[in-house]
């Protein structure tokens, strides 16, 4: 059994709502895992692609990724010198701010020749 504090869904205003497995599974199927479902794209908080094709993506994970303070959101870089860089956040507001900071890091990163 998954502990209660490990799963959550997003509310209408992107607030994190911890929930149990029975409530999380149908929500996750509709919002996290179904690419064409009614909630498709609901968990994508922000996405950026630069002219070199580097992508910075920030998403709601639906699962706490931290044993301490909960981390429900993840920003990840795909491509370029910072490929694989990631950061985790507790709230949507923190995730949005962290996404913007990661874009600045990507823009300032030295380019490969």
Buried (B, 14 or more C-beta within 10 A) or exposed (E): EEEEEBBBBBEEEBEBEBBEEEBBEEBBEBBBEEEEEEBBEBBEBBEBEEEEEBBBBBBBBBBBBEEEEBBBBBBBBBBBBBEEBEBBBBBBEBBBEBBBEBBEBBEEBEEEE
